[in-house]
Structures are given as C-alpha cells and as structure tokens.
Amino acid sequence: MPLFWKQAANEKGCAIFVCRPGSGGLLEAINQDEYIEYTEGGEYDERLQELEEIGWDDDTI
C-alpha cells in the first residue's frame, strides 16, 4: 500500500485501489468513476499485459 493510503482513500471517498500501467505495482486510491474509466478505458488491460510480460500467473498465488 502507498504511504498515507487511508488519507488518500478518505479524501476521494473511496476504498478502491488499482495498479496503473507503468507504476511498478504501486497501488493508487481511486473513486468509482475513476475505476470505471480504469477498467473500460483500457488501463486494466494494459496492466494485465505488463503482468503477462513478466511471467506473472495468478495460479501461482
């Protein structure tokens, strides 16, 4: 979790965390509208592609 994640979540009125493409895995607090944009705007798919490129596999968790 990023430093001050509770403060960021409270300021945005949310409890949704995402890893943006190119973030190196750092979680960011976002609100519901930003989440919809993240998932429908292609950022989620970009992040999944990054994970595939490094060999991440959710079956190994």
C-alpha positions as CSV (number, residue, x, y, z in Angstrom):
1,M,0.0,0.0,0.0
2,P,1.2,3.5,-0.7
3,L,2.1,5.8,2.2
4,F,-0.9,7.6,3.6
5,W,-3.3,5.3,1.8
6,K,-6.1,5.9,4.3
7,Q,-5.8,9.6,3.9
8,A,-6.0,9.3,0.1
9,A,-9.0,7.0,0.3
10,N,-10.8,9.3,2.6
11,E,-10.1,12.3,0.5
12,K,-11.5,10.6,-2.6
13,G,-14.4,9.0,-0.7
14,C,-13.3,5.5,-1.8
15,A,-11.7,2.2,-1.0
16,I,-10.8,1.1,-4.5
17,F,-7.1,0.5,-5.2
18,V,-5.6,-0.1,-8.6
19,C,-2.1,-0.5,-10.1
20,R,-1.8,1.7,-13.1
21,P,0.4,0.5,-16.0
22,G,4.0,1.6,-15.6
23,S,3.5,2.1,-11.8
24,G,5.7,-0.7,-10.8
25,G,2.9,-2.2,-8.7
26,L,2.2,0.9,-6.6
27,L,-1.4,0.9,-5.6
28,E,-3.4,4.1,-6.1
29,A,-6.7,5.0,-4.3
30,I,-9.4,5.9,-6.8
31,N,-13.1,6.6,-6.7
32,Q,-15.9,4.7,-8.5
33,D,-15.9,7.0,-11.6
34,E,-12.1,6.6,-11.9
35,Y,-12.5,2.8,-11.5
36,I,-15.0,2.6,-14.4
37,E,-12.6,4.7,-16.6
38,Y,-9.7,2.4,-15.5
39,T,-11.5,-0.8,-16.4
40,E,-13.3,0.4,-19.5
41,G,-10.6,2.8,-20.8
42,G,-8.0,0.1,-21.3
43,E,-5.7,0.7,-18.4
44,Y,-6.7,-2.5,-16.7
45,D,-5.9,-4.5,-19.9
46,E,-2.5,-2.7,-20.2
47,R,-1.7,-3.7,-16.6
48,L,-2.6,-7.3,-17.3
49,Q,-0.4,-7.2,-20.4
50,E,2.5,-6.0,-18.2
51,L,2.0,-8.8,-15.8
52,E,2.0,-11.4,-18.6
53,E,5.2,-10.0,-19.9
54,I,7.0,-10.5,-16.6
55,G,5.6,-14.0,-16.3
56,W,3.1,-13.4,-13.5
57,D,0.5,-16.1,-13.2
58,D,-2.5,-15.9,-10.8
59,D,-2.4,-19.7,-10.5
60,T,0.8,-19.4,-8.5
61,I,-0.7,-17.3,-5.7
